[in-house]
Amino acid sequence: MVGGSWLCGHISDCHIVDPGQNLADVIDTAAYLRDAVDTFNRLDPQPELVLASGDLVNDGRPAQYGRLAELVAPLRAPLYLMPGNHDDRAALRTAFPAHRYLGDGPTIDYVVDGPVRLIALDSTIPGAPGGRLSRRQLQWLDAVLQQSPNVPAVIALHHPPFATGIEHMDRMALDAGPADDLAVLVRRHPQVERVVAGHLHRSISRRWAGTVAATVPGVAHAVVLDVRPGGVAAWNLEPPALALYLWRRELGVVAHQLAIGEFRGGRVGDH
């Protein structure tokens, strides 16, 4: 924390594949993740932590998590991992034994305390693309929020709890029942500044349950923006980006988006 502020980085959907391979034979997801780590490491000030909110690897295999561990090792800020629908909880825990917050329970839910509390909720269903939260998880979340009603909170999960208009992705979002229950719960806790997710590989936001809910871009590839009824599922290579959440007492939580990588021209001048 620098000068009474809090800065949290957020990436999602790294989709790391086996060593020597590219995703779909085309996308070098490892190179994109290296660029993301380099981008974080160049930040001044450094984030208090970096969250990676799921689909860390593409097929949940141990070799992929080994490659992921090598790629994120240079990151200067503490890293917090969450599973997505492409992940395997057991393999993730095995590859990151020092990450004690991953626990050993049926889901990976945890709290990172600070001037803003980051609350991670595991929405994955093994073998399914969509997401779900159990009654037990919602009760846990309610208890966690009741513990510190005056401390701002950011809730993170892999699957967004809201529809986006991209139909093929909306069919694999958070199940409607748990999403409605989560909305009721969040409305009871006005300290929730933001609900953040991945899964969509795009930057999307809306007002939801009395707060702001948003998804972040993918580290590598993007879901094609197609909001036509019956739009076809497709990917493309748009400029990747990461999110930064800045908190100061006088500002609340403010979200920023930063492109990943080097661009011609760079910084032009100071004002």
Backbone as CSV, one residue per row, in Angstrom:
resi,resn,N_x,N_y,N_z,CA_x,CA_y,CA_z,C_x,C_y,C_z
1,MET,0.856,-1.191,0.000,0.000,0.000,0.000,0.889,1.235,0.000
2,VAL,0.641,2.163,-0.930,1.443,3.366,-1.070,0.578,4.572,-0.771
3,GLY,0.959,5.358,0.251,0.253,6.600,0.522,-1.215,6.429,0.813
4,GLY,-1.593,5.356,1.525,-2.993,5.176,1.867,-3.853,4.729,0.710
5,SER,-3.260,4.107,-0.296,-4.016,3.610,-1.441,-3.825,2.104,-1.575
6,TRP,-4.583,1.517,-2.484,-4.534,0.071,-2.741,-4.633,-0.114,-4.233
7,LEU,-3.773,-0.952,-4.792,-3.765,-1.191,-6.233,-3.735,-2.696,-6.467
8,CYS,-4.726,-3.189,-7.187,-4.871,-4.615,-7.463,-4.883,-4.832,-8.967
9,GLY,-4.026,-5.724,-9.458,-4.050,-6.103,-10.864,-4.969,-7.285,-11.090
10,HIS,-5.508,-7.391,-12.284,-6.451,-8.465,-12.602,-6.228,-8.906,-14.044
11,ILE,-5.934,-10.196,-14.216,-5.897,-10.819,-15.536,-6.793,-12.052,-15.508
12,SER,-7.102,-12.565,-16.682,-7.958,-13.745,-16.743,-7.742,-14.472,-18.054
13,ASP,-8.093,-15.756,-18.056,-8.170,-16.549,-19.284,-6.836,-16.613,-20.016
14,CYS,-5.824,-17.104,-19.288,-4.487,-17.241,-19.877,-4.419,-18.413,-20.857
15,HIS,-5.144,-19.501,-20.601,-5.238,-20.665,-21.492,-3.866,-21.201,-21.902
16,ILE,-3.003,-21.409,-20.918,-1.680,-21.952,-21.202,-1.809,-23.417,-21.637
17,VAL,-1.084,-23.766,-22.680,-1.125,-25.135,-23.217,0.202,-25.824,-22.925
18,ASP,0.372,-27.046,-23.416,1.575,-27.826,-23.139,2.813,-27.150,-23.724
19,PRO,3.969,-27.369,-23.103,5.214,-26.794,-23.636,5.418,-27.176,-25.100
20,GLY,5.854,-26.191,-25.882,6.103,-26.428,-27.300,4.885,-26.335,-28.181
21,GLN,3.714,-26.038,-27.607,2.489,-25.953,-28.393,1.896,-24.555,-28.330
22,ASN,1.050,-24.256,-29.310,0.235,-23.048,-29.314,-1.226,-23.442,-29.229
23,LEU,-2.038,-22.584,-28.667,-3.468,-22.831,-28.597,-4.050,-22.788,-30.002
24,ALA,-4.807,-23.814,-30.354,-5.398,-23.935,-31.694,-4.326,-23.840,-32.780
25,ASP,-3.089,-24.212,-32.431,-1.935,-24.200,-33.340,-1.542,-22.800,-33.801
26,VAL,-2.162,-21.779,-33.248,-1.938,-20.425,-33.745,-1.554,-19.450,-32.631
27,ILE,-2.213,-19.546,-31.478,-2.104,-18.506,-30.452,-1.029,-18.898,-29.446
28,ASP,0.036,-18.104,-29.370,1.126,-18.344,-28.429,0.737,-17.732,-27.084
29,THR,-0.084,-18.459,-26.336,-0.600,-17.904,-25.087,0.514,-17.667,-24.074
30,ALA,1.590,-18.446,-24.133,2.706,-18.246,-23.208,3.356,-16.880,-23.442
31,ALA,3.545,-16.506,-24.693,4.155,-15.202,-24.996,3.275,-14.068,-24.488
32,TYR,1.969,-14.201,-24.637,1.066,-13.158,-24.138,1.134,-13.047,-22.619
33,LEU,1.224,-14.189,-21.929,1.312,-14.125,-20.473,2.641,-13.514,-20.034
34,ARG,3.732,-13.832,-20.740,5.011,-13.176,-20.432,4.877,-11.668,-20.544
35,ASP,4.194,-11.204,-21.597,3.993,-9.766,-21.771,3.183,-9.180,-20.623
36,ALA,2.177,-9.928,-20.152,1.368,-9.434,-19.037,2.217,-9.302,-17.777
37,VAL,3.037,-10.302,-17.501,3.917,-10.242,-16.330,4.881,-9.070,-16.455
38,ASP,5.456,-8.883,-17.635,6.366,-7.752,-17.842,5.655,-6.421,-17.631
39,THR,4.409,-6.331,-18.103,3.645,-5.090,-17.937,3.418,-4.791,-16.462
40,PHE,3.024,-5.797,-15.692,2.854,-5.597,-14.251,4.174,-5.184,-13.593
41,ASN,5.263,-5.825,-13.977,6.541,-5.551,-13.330,7.065,-4.149,-13.614
42,ARG,6.599,-3.538,-14.680,7.037,-2.171,-15.008,6.198,-1.101,-14.316
43,LEU,5.113,-1.500,-13.664,4.225,-0.502,-13.061,4.894,0.177,-11.866
44,ASP,4.629,1.458,-11.733,5.085,2.231,-10.574,3.931,3.134,-10.146
45,PRO,3.311,2.840,-8.976,3.698,1.843,-7.990,3.317,0.429,-8.405
46,GLN,3.916,-0.530,-7.745,3.586,-1.928,-7.958,2.224,-2.249,-7.328
47,PRO,1.462,-3.180,-7.938,0.209,-3.611,-7.299,0.475,-4.299,-5.966
48,GLU,-0.503,-4.200,-5.053,-0.418,-4.965,-3.806,-0.525,-6.456,-4.095
49,LEU,-1.269,-6.796,-5.128,-1.475,-8.184,-5.519,-1.969,-8.210,-6.950
50,VAL,-1.854,-9.380,-7.566,-2.397,-9.628,-8.898,-3.311,-10.838,-8.803
51,LEU,-4.521,-10.699,-9.322,-5.503,-11.777,-9.362,-5.558,-12.349,-10.769
52,ALA,-5.527,-13.670,-10.890,-5.752,-14.358,-12.161,-7.017,-15.196,-12.001
53,SER,-8.093,-14.772,-12.668,-9.427,-15.285,-12.336,-9.914,-16.406,-13.244
54,GLY,-9.069,-17.421,-13.427,-9.569,-18.637,-14.034,-9.216,-18.848,-15.485
55,ASP,-9.456,-20.082,-15.948,-8.967,-20.570,-17.234,-7.479,-20.259,-17.338
56,LEU,-6.784,-20.628,-16.271,-5.348,-20.408,-16.194,-4.627,-21.229,-17.243
57,VAL,-5.083,-22.465,-17.429,-4.565,-23.330,-18.484,-5.745,-23.789,-19.330
58,ASN,-5.436,-24.491,-20.420,-6.513,-24.811,-21.350,-7.170,-26.162,-21.096
59,ASP,-6.405,-27.129,-20.572,-6.947,-28.476,-20.453,-6.781,-29.087,-19.068
60,GLY,-6.341,-28.312,-18.093,-6.239,-28.801,-16.728,-5.163,-29.836,-16.500
61,ARG,-4.162,-29.921,-17.377,-3.145,-30.959,-17.266,-1.945,-30.477,-16.441
62,PRO,-1.306,-31.400,-15.702,-0.162,-31.017,-14.868,0.939,-30.300,-15.634
63,ALA,1.252,-30.749,-16.847,2.317,-30.100,-17.614,1.969,-28.648,-17.917
64,GLN,0.693,-28.381,-18.146,0.277,-27.011,-18.412,0.429,-26.143,-17.176
65,TYR,0.092,-26.687,-15.996,0.289,-25.913,-14.766,1.771,-25.717,-14.467
66,GLY,2.607,-26.698,-14.823,4.041,-26.504,-14.664,4.541,-25.362,-15.514
67,ARG,4.038,-25.285,-16.737,4.423,-24.172,-17.614,3.898,-22.848,-17.071
68,LEU,2.674,-22.858,-16.573,2.110,-21.649,-15.973,2.989,-21.165,-14.826
69,ALA,3.404,-22.076,-13.952,4.230,-21.698,-12.803,5.528,-21.048,-13.254
70,GLU,6.147,-21.560,-14.310,7.374,-20.962,-14.821,7.125,-19.563,-15.365
71,LEU,6.007,-19.385,-16.040,5.719,-18.097,-16.675,5.421,-16.997,-15.661
72,VAL,4.773,-17.354,-14.549,4.406,-16.325,-13.571,5.474,-16.135,-12.500
73,ALA,6.502,-16.988,-12.495,7.543,-16.890,-11.462,8.205,-15.510,-11.403
74,PRO,8.430,-14.809,-12.530,9.075,-13.494,-12.445,8.177,-12.377,-11.905
75,LEU,6.904,-12.627,-11.710,5.993,-11.574,-11.262,6.429,-11.048,-9.901
76,ARG,6.549,-9.734,-9.776,7.018,-9.132,-8.525,5.926,-9.077,-7.464
77,ALA,4.699,-8.858,-7.869,3.593,-8.736,-6.911,3.092,-10.120,-6.505
78,PRO,2.543,-10.265,-5.287,1.936,-11.548,-4.892,0.798,-11.927,-5.839
79,LEU,0.763,-13.189,-6.221,-0.212,-13.682,-7.183,-1.262,-14.536,-6.480
80,TYR,-2.527,-14.282,-6.811,-3.642,-15.068,-6.291,-4.376,-15.689,-7.471
81,LEU,-4.559,-16.995,-7.411,-5.107,-17.777,-8.513,-6.522,-18.229,-8.211
82,MET,-7.338,-18.296,-9.252,-8.689,-18.832,-9.166,-8.900,-19.816,-10.313
83,PRO,-9.677,-20.869,-10.112,-9.965,-21.782,-11.217,-11.091,-21.271,-12.106
84,GLY,-11.053,-21.716,-13.361,-12.148,-21.501,-14.302,-12.588,-22.835,-14.867
85,ASN,-13.464,-22.810,-15.833,-14.035,-24.050,-16.349,-13.026,-24.906,-17.106
86,HIS,-11.882,-24.351,-17.506,-10.837,-25.140,-18.164,-9.833,-25.715,-17.164
87,ASP,-9.984,-25.388,-15.887,-8.991,-25.765,-14.883,-9.384,-27.028,-14.136
88,ASP,-8.390,-27.612,-13.462,-8.581,-28.754,-12.582,-8.064,-28.357,-11.199
89,ARG,-8.941,-28.384,-10.200,-8.554,-27.887,-8.874,-7.370,-28.662,-8.304
90,ALA,-7.416,-29.994,-8.405,-6.355,-30.803,-7.808,-5.013,-30.525,-8.472
91,ALA,-4.993,-30.447,-9.787,-3.740,-30.182,-10.492,-3.222,-28.784,-10.189
92,LEU,-4.119,-27.825,-10.060,-3.723,-26.463,-9.701,-3.069,-26.440,-8.328
93,ARG,-3.696,-27.083,-7.364,-3.137,-27.106,-6.007,-1.777,-27.805,-5.976
94,THR,-1.646,-28.872,-6.730,-0.382,-29.604,-6.750,0.742,-28.751,-7.335
95,ALA,0.431,-27.980,-8.365,1.455,-27.173,-9.033,1.860,-25.943,-8.231
96,PHE,1.005,-25.502,-7.310,1.286,-24.289,-6.534,1.150,-24.590,-5.036
97,PRO,2.014,-25.458,-4.491,1.865,-25.872,-3.095,2.070,-24.736,-2.100
98,ALA,2.813,-23.701,-2.466,3.044,-22.578,-1.557,1.830,-21.662,-1.449
99,HIS,0.873,-21.807,-2.330,-0.322,-20.963,-2.332,-1.345,-21.592,-1.394
100,ARG,-1.129,-21.402,-0.109,-1.932,-22.089,0.905,-3.404,-21.696,0.861
101,TYR,-3.700,-20.513,0.352,-5.089,-20.048,0.281,-5.932,-20.930,-0.635
102,LEU,-5.295,-21.733,-1.508,-6.049,-22.620,-2.388,-6.783,-23.705,-1.615
103,GLY,-6.322,-23.988,-0.397,-7.030,-24.893,0.499,-7.105,-26.314,-0.010
104,ASP,-8.027,-27.076,0.575,-8.227,-28.468,0.164,-9.707,-28.843,0.139
105,GLY,-10.579,-27.876,0.132,-12.013,-28.136,0.146,-12.575,-28.374,-1.245
106,PRO,-13.893,-28.525,-1.333,-14.524,-28.806,-2.624,-14.468,-27.635,-3.595
107,THR,-14.329,-26.412,-3.075,-14.177,-25.235,-3.919,-13.027,-24.386,-3.379
108,ILE,-12.549,-23.478,-4.212,-11.438,-22.606,-3.839,-12.000,-21.201,-3.616
109,ASP,-12.346,-20.927,-2.376,-12.906,-19.634,-1.976,-11.998,-19.049,-0.897
110,TYR,-11.697,-17.772,-0.976,-10.790,-17.183,0.006,-10.965,-15.672,0.051
111,VAL,-10.355,-15.077,1.076,-10.379,-13.631,1.280,-8.941,-13.135,1.391
112,VAL,-8.642,-12.041,0.711,-7.371,-11.349,0.884,-7.687,-10.024,1.567
113,ASP,-7.303,-9.900,2.826,-7.636,-8.703,3.591,-6.687,-7.559,3.278
114,GLY,-7.188,-6.358,3.432,-6.434,-5.142,3.196,-7.382,-3.972,3.316
115,PRO,-6.975,-2.784,2.878,-7.901,-1.650,2.890,-9.124,-1.899,2.016
116,VAL,-8.970,-2.786,1.028,-10.091,-3.350,0.266,-9.980,-4.862,0.413
117,ARG,-11.084,-5.513,0.702,-11.076,-6.978,0.824,-11.391,-7.592,-0.536
118,LEU,-10.482,-8.417,-1.014,-10.716,-9.174,-2.237,-11.282,-10.528,-1.835
119,ILE,-12.475,-10.848,-2.344,-13.165,-12.088,-1.981,-13.318,-12.926,-3.238
120,ALA,-12.667,-14.092,-3.250,-12.686,-14.972,-4.412,-13.715,-16.077,-4.217
121,LEU,-14.562,-16.274,-5.224,-15.588,-17.316,-5.219,-15.354,-18.250,-6.399
122,ASP,-15.287,-19.526,-6.129,-15.054,-20.544,-7.151,-16.392,-20.937,-7.773
123,SER,-16.592,-20.556,-9.034,-17.877,-20.817,-9.694,-17.821,-21.993,-10.653
124,THR,-16.751,-22.772,-10.650,-16.594,-23.810,-11.664,-17.373,-25.081,-11.335
125,ILE,-17.818,-25.740,-12.389,-18.477,-27.048,-12.321,-17.596,-28.002,-13.120
126,PRO,-16.970,-28.988,-12.495,-16.080,-29.885,-13.241,-16.765,-30.475,-14.474
127,GLY,-16.099,-30.318,-15.618,-16.602,-30.894,-16.854,-17.659,-30.090,-17.566
128,ALA,-18.015,-28.924,-17.046,-19.066,-28.106,-17.658,-18.532,-26.714,-17.961
129,PRO,-19.005,-26.071,-19.034,-18.515,-24.733,-19.357,-19.136,-23.632,-18.511
130,GLY,-20.350,-23.844,-18.022,-21.027,-22.823,-17.226,-20.615,-22.878,-15.768
131,GLY,-21.190,-21.960,-14.975,-20.791,-21.843,-13.585,-21.950,-21.939,-12.619
132,ARG,-21.598,-22.167,-11.342,-22.611,-22.301,-10.303,-21.981,-21.926,-8.969
133,LEU,-22.785,-21.401,-8.063,-22.404,-21.197,-6.674,-23.347,-22.003,-5.805
134,SER,-22.812,-22.668,-4.799,-23.645,-23.477,-3.914,-24.238,-22.615,-2.810
135,ARG,-25.235,-23.143,-2.154,-25.814,-22.451,-0.997,-24.745,-22.258,0.082
136,ARG,-23.897,-23.264,0.259,-22.820,-23.147,1.243,-21.907,-21.974,0.928
137,GLN,-21.563,-21.789,-0.348,-20.691,-20.682,-0.734,-21.363,-19.332,-0.495
138,LEU,-22.645,-19.245,-0.796,-23.356,-17.984,-0.588,-23.464,-17.659,0.903
139,GLN,-23.687,-18.672,1.720,-23.716,-18.446,3.165,-22.352,-17.991,3.667
140,TRP,-21.296,-18.602,3.136,-19.933,-18.190,3.502,-19.684,-16.738,3.111
141,LEU,-20.079,-16.368,1.889,-19.895,-14.999,1.425,-20.650,-14.017,2.301
142,ASP,-21.876,-14.344,2.654,-22.670,-13.466,3.510,-21.974,-13.257,4.848
143,ALA,-21.446,-14.340,5.429,-20.752,-14.236,6.719,-19.483,-13.397,6.595
144,VAL,-18.752,-13.572,5.514,-17.524,-12.799,5.299,-17.841,-11.308,5.189
145,LEU,-18.875,-10.970,4.448,-19.236,-9.562,4.291,-19.762,-8.972,5.597
146,GLN,-20.448,-9.764,6.394,-20.929,-9.273,7.682,-19.787,-8.985,8.651
147,GLN,-18.654,-9.657,8.487,-17.522,-9.466,9.392,-16.970,-8.045,9.349
148,SER,-16.985,-7.425,8.165,-16.351,-6.105,7.986,-17.254,-5.219,7.138
149,PRO,-18.384,-4.761,7.704,-19.337,-4.007,6.890,-18.833,-2.637,6.450
150,ASN,-17.786,-2.135,7.089,-17.281,-0.808,6.742,-16.025,-0.833,5.881
151,VAL,-15.607,-2.032,5.473,-14.418,-2.152,4.621,-14.878,-2.440,3.196
152,PRO,-14.458,-1.636,2.226,-14.880,-1.895,0.844,-14.428,-3.272,0.387
153,ALA,-15.231,-3.879,-0.492,-14.954,-5.237,-0.955,-15.099,-5.329,-2.463
154,VAL,-14.257,-6.172,-3.059,-14.372,-6.557,-4.463,-14.569,-8.065,-4.485
155,ILE,-15.640,-8.527,-5.105,-15.928,-9.952,-5.227,-15.499,-10.403,-6.619
156,ALA,-14.736,-11.501,-6.663,-14.251,-12.019,-7.937,-14.731,-13.452,-8.139
157,LEU,-15.125,-13.774,-9.351,-15.461,-15.135,-9.748,-15.122,-15.288,-11.218
158,HIS,-15.120,-16.508,-11.708,-14.761,-16.698,-13.117,-15.932,-16.370,-14.036
159,HIS,-17.104,-16.883,-13.711,-18.269,-16.722,-14.590,-19.027,-15.444,-14.231
160,PRO,-19.327,-14.595,-15.199,-20.083,-13.369,-14.885,-21.499,-13.694,-14.441
161,PRO,-22.038,-12.931,-13.485,-23.397,-13.186,-13.011,-24.466,-12.441,-13.805
162,PHE,-24.098,-11.903,-14.963,-25.053,-11.118,-15.753,-24.925,-11.493,-17.230
163,ALA,-26.019,-11.279,-17.970,-26.009,-11.528,-19.411,-25.334,-10.371,-20.128
164,THR,-24.664,-10.694,-21.235,-23.878,-9.696,-21.960,-24.424,-9.374,-23.345
165,GLY,-25.328,-10.205,-23.854,-25.801,-10.033,-25.225,-25.010,-10.847,-26.232
166,ILE,-23.893,-11.462,-25.813,-23.164,-12.405,-26.672,-23.737,-13.781,-26.348
167,GLU,-24.667,-14.238,-27.159,-25.544,-15.336,-26.761,-24.807,-16.625,-26.436
168,HIS,-23.840,-17.013,-27.246,-23.193,-18.305,-27.004,-22.411,-18.284,-25.700
169,MET,-21.934,-17.111,-25.266,-21.264,-17.017,-23.977,-22.277,-16.916,-22.835
170,ASP,-23.383,-16.246,-23.077,-24.408,-16.147,-22.034,-24.984,-17.514,-21.668
171,ARG,-24.939,-18.447,-22.619,-25.434,-19.789,-22.320,-24.491,-20.549,-21.385
172,MET,-23.276,-20.038,-21.186,-22.332,-20.694,-20.277,-21.851,-19.718,-19.198
173,ALA,-22.731,-18.839,-18.779,-22.420,-17.907,-17.697,-22.761,-18.568,-16.356
174,LEU,-22.851,-17.774,-15.309,-23.281,-18.286,-14.010,-24.753,-18.663,-14.098
175,ASP,-25.111,-19.833,-13.567,-26.508,-20.273,-13.595,-27.423,-19.189,-13.040
176,ALA,-28.617,-19.082,-13.627,-29.520,-17.986,-13.295,-29.926,-17.985,-11.819
177,GLY,-30.215,-19.152,-11.260,-30.627,-19.202,-9.857,-29.560,-18.679,-8.917
178,PRO,-28.338,-19.219,-8.960,-27.270,-18.674,-8.122,-26.957,-17.213,-8.410
179,ALA,-27.066,-16.800,-9.674,-26.810,-15.395,-9.998,-27.837,-14.496,-9.320
180,ASP,-29.102,-14.917,-9.326,-30.144,-14.137,-8.649,-29.910,-14.111,-7.144
181,ASP,-29.522,-15.255,-6.572,-29.253,-15.303,-5.133,-28.054,-14.422,-4.775
182,LEU,-27.038,-14.434,-5.627,-25.871,-13.576,-5.393,-26.271,-12.104,-5.461
183,ALA,-27.135,-11.755,-6.392,-27.578,-10.366,-6.510,-28.313,-9.913,-5.255
184,VAL,-29.189,-10.757,-4.722,-29.916,-10.415,-3.496,-28.930,-10.194,-2.353
185,LEU,-27.939,-11.079,-2.264,-26.941,-10.981,-1.190,-26.122,-9.699,-1.326
186,VAL,-25.654,-9.409,-2.535,-24.823,-8.223,-2.745,-25.590,-6.953,-2.415
187,ARG,-26.872,-6.917,-2.736,-27.665,-5.720,-2.417,-27.724,-5.452,-0.916
188,ARG,-27.582,-6.486,-0.118,-27.625,-6.323,1.334,-26.317,-5.771,1.897
189,HIS,-25.295,-5.707,1.068,-23.974,-5.324,1.562,-23.423,-4.171,0.702
190,PRO,-23.746,-2.949,1.064,-23.361,-1.807,0.219,-21.860,-1.566,0.143
191,GLN,-21.057,-2.258,0.962,-19.611,-2.081,0.861,-19.022,-2.783,-0.357
192,VAL,-19.827,-3.589,-1.063,-19.329,-4.255,-2.268,-19.205,-3.215,-3.373
193,GLU,-17.988,-2.868,-3.682,-17.713,-1.826,-4.673,-17.817,-2.345,-6.104
194,ARG,-17.541,-3.631,-6.271,-17.439,-4.147,-7.635,-17.489,-5.669,-7.592
195,VAL,-18.110,-6.269,-8.599,-18.078,-7.717,-8.813,-17.379,-7.934,-10.144
196,VAL,-16.274,-8.709,-10.136,-15.455,-8.842,-11.343,-15.372,-10.301,-11.750
197,ALA,-15.203,-10.521,-13.045,-15.175,-11.878,-13.591,-14.300,-11.908,-14.830
198,GLY,-14.068,-13.121,-15.310,-13.367,-13.334,-16.578,-14.299,-14.006,-17.556
199,HIS,-13.819,-15.112,-18.181,-14.645,-16.018,-18.981,-15.056,-15.447,-20.331
200,LEU,-15.352,-14.155,-20.407,-15.845,-13.548,-21.645,-14.731,-13.093,-22.573
201,HIS,-13.505,-12.999,-22.071,-12.380,-12.539,-22.891,-12.646,-11.146,-23.474
202,ARG,-13.466,-10.367,-22.811,-13.766,-9.009,-23.266,-13.985,-8.120,-22.054
203,SER,-13.836,-6.813,-22.254,-14.155,-5.835,-21.221,-15.621,-5.444,-21.364
204,ILE,-16.425,-5.841,-20.380,-17.874,-5.604,-20.407,-18.286,-5.176,-19.009
205,SER,-19.136,-4.160,-18.888,-19.571,-3.737,-17.563,-21.028,-3.310,-17.595
206,ARG,-21.661,-3.393,-16.438,-23.044,-2.939,-16.307,-23.333,-2.696,-14.834
207,ARG,-24.359,-1.914,-14.566,-24.834,-1.752,-13.208,-25.618,-3.005,-12.852
208,TRP,-25.333,-3.551,-11.664,-25.913,-4.850,-11.292,-25.983,-4.932,-9.776
209,ALA,-27.156,-5.278,-9.264,-27.364,-5.516,-7.832,-26.880,-4.349,-6.974
210,GLY,-27.065,-3.136,-7.466,-26.695,-1.957,-6.700,-25.225,-1.622,-6.720
211,THR,-24.450,-2.322,-7.547,-23.029,-2.028,-7.665,-22.651,-2.117,-9.137
212,VAL,-21.364,-2.260,-9.424,-20.882,-2.427,-10.795,-20.377,-3.855,-10.961
213,ALA,-20.794,-4.514,-12.027,-20.271,-5.832,-12.374,-19.568,-5.720,-13.714
214,ALA,-18.437,-6.407,-13.846,-17.647,-6.249,-15.059,-16.822,-7.494,-15.328
215,THR,-16.502,-7.708,-16.600,-15.549,-8.730,-17.003,-14.297,-8.042,-17.528
216,VAL,-13.197,-8.795,-17.525,-11.931,-8.246,-18.014,-11.534,-8.941,-19.309
217,PRO,-10.692,-8.294,-20.119,-10.246,-8.927,-21.369,-9.415,-10.167,-21.089
218,GLY,-9.266,-11.009,-22.107,-8.353,-12.130,-21.996,-6.914,-11.665,-22.138
219,VAL,-5.999,-12.454,-21.604,-4.578,-12.145,-21.737,-4.116,-12.316,-23.180
220,ALA,-4.759,-13.201,-23.929,-4.336,-13.466,-25.298,-5.462,-13.146,-26.290
221,HIS,-6.328,-14.100,-26.544,-7.348,-13.962,-27.579,-8.652,-13.427,-26.987
222,ALA,-9.509,-12.936,-27.867,-10.785,-12.341,-27.477,-11.941,-13.111,-28.095
223,VAL,-13.072,-13.097,-27.403,-14.325,-13.542,-28.009,-14.778,-12.457,-28.979
224,VAL,-15.143,-12.842,-30.183,-15.614,-11.859,-31.165,-16.859,-11.167,-30.634
225,LEU,-16.882,-9.855,-30.754,-18.041,-9.086,-30.314,-19.141,-9.207,-31.360
226,ASP,-20.113,-10.064,-31.085,-21.230,-10.319,-31.995,-22.493,-10.423,-31.149
227,VAL,-23.279,-9.367,-31.130,-24.486,-9.341,-30.314,-25.745,-9.591,-31.147
228,ARG,-25.565,-10.117,-32.355,-26.732,-10.484,-33.153,-27.373,-11.740,-32.574
229,PRO,-28.710,-11.841,-32.613,-29.340,-13.102,-32.198,-28.781,-14.261,-33.013
230,GLY,-28.368,-15.298,-32.327,-27.815,-16.456,-33.013,-26.402,-16.259,-33.521
231,GLY,-25.686,-15.258,-33.025,-24.314,-15.012,-33.456,-23.439,-16.237,-33.248
232,VAL,-22.516,-16.451,-34.158,-21.667,-17.635,-34.147,-20.495,-17.433,-33.197
233,ALA,-20.129,-18.479,-32.473,-18.977,-18.418,-31.582,-17.696,-18.325,-32.394
234,ALA,-16.863,-17.366,-32.059,-15.599,-17.192,-32.773,-14.624,-16.410,-31.898
235,TRP,-13.321,-16.544,-32.235,-12.267,-15.845,-31.530,-11.539,-14.930,-32.491
236,ASN,-10.877,-13.930,-31.958,-9.938,-13.158,-32.770,-8.814,-12.620,-31.883
237,LEU,-7.821,-12.024,-32.496,-6.670,-11.491,-31.782,-6.773,-9.977,-31.731
238,GLU,-7.481,-9.484,-30.745,-7.523,-8.060,-30.458,-6.395,-7.726,-29.489
239,PRO,-6.048,-6.451,-29.325,-5.001,-6.115,-28.358,-5.380,-6.601,-26.961
240,PRO,-4.546,-7.418,-26.323,-4.854,-7.900,-24.978,-4.687,-6.786,-23.960
241,ALA,-5.294,-6.981,-22.794,-5.244,-5.935,-21.765,-5.413,-6.563,-20.393
242,LEU,-5.052,-5.776,-19.393,-5.259,-6.158,-18.000,-6.044,-5.057,-17.311
243,ALA,-6.587,-5.373,-16.149,-7.331,-4.397,-15.356,-6.537,-4.041,-14.107
244,LEU,-6.717,-2.814,-13.658,-6.130,-2.343,-12.405,-7.234,-1.684,-11.601
245,TYR,-7.345,-2.064,-10.333,-8.332,-1.474,-9.434,-7.590,-0.620,-8.412
246,LEU,-7.849,0.662,-8.471,-7.213,1.622,-7.565,-8.220,2.047,-6.512
247,TRP,-7.828,1.941,-5.247,-8.662,2.458,-4.160,-7.921,3.543,-3.409
248,ARG,-8.607,4.651,-3.204,-8.208,5.669,-2.253,-9.465,6.092,-1.519
249,ARG,-9.292,6.499,-0.292,-10.473,6.804,0.523,-11.376,7.837,-0.151
250,GLU,-10.765,8.821,-0.787,-11.556,9.889,-1.398,-12.129,9.493,-2.758
251,LEU,-11.681,8.354,-3.321,-12.124,7.937,-4.648,-13.058,6.735,-4.621
252,GLY,-12.900,5.866,-3.627,-13.505,4.546,-3.709,-12.660,3.683,-4.629
253,VAL,-13.252,2.652,-5.203,-12.543,1.782,-6.135,-12.788,2.266,-7.562
254,VAL,-11.709,2.528,-8.277,-11.772,2.985,-9.666,-11.059,1.950,-10.524
255,ALA,-11.693,1.521,-11.596,-11.116,0.502,-12.476,-10.458,1.164,-13.682
256,HIS,-9.259,0.692,-13.992,-8.521,1.145,-15.166,-8.188,-0.067,-16.028
257,GLN,-8.059,0.153,-17.328,-7.643,-0.902,-18.242,-6.343,-0.481,-18.905
258,LEU,-5.382,-1.421,-18.987,-4.067,-1.119,-19.538,-3.730,-2.159,-20.595
259,ALA,-3.389,-1.697,-21.801,-2.995,-2.612,-22.868,-1.709,-3.331,-22.490
260,ILE,-1.607,-4.585,-22.875,-0.437,-5.416,-22.587,0.500,-5.373,-23.775
261,GLY,1.783,-5.159,-23.506,2.796,-5.202,-24.560,3.345,-3.836,-24.900
262,GLU,4.252,-3.825,-25.863,4.889,-2.595,-26.319,4.198,-2.102,-27.580
263,PHE,4.099,-0.776,-27.714,3.433,-0.189,-28.868,4.304,0.928,-29.435
264,ARG,4.330,1.077,-30.728,5.137,2.105,-31.370,4.740,3.474,-30.856
265,GLY,5.733,4.309,-30.643,5.472,5.670,-30.168,5.650,5.779,-28.669
266,GLY,5.000,4.884,-27.928,5.143,4.918,-26.476,4.704,6.234,-25.880
267,ARG,5.374,6.608,-24.789,5.024,7.810,-24.071,5.456,9.041,-24.858
268,VAL,4.565,9.996,-25.005,4.845,11.170,-25.836,5.456,12.282,-25.005
269,GLY,4.910,12.548,-23.851,5.439,13.641,-23.054,4.691,13.783,-21.765
270,ASP,5.143,14.681,-20.917,4.519,14.958,-19.647,3.754,16.263,-19.716
271,HIS,2.701,16.341,-18.923,1.884,17.557,-18.881,2.170,18.319,-17.606
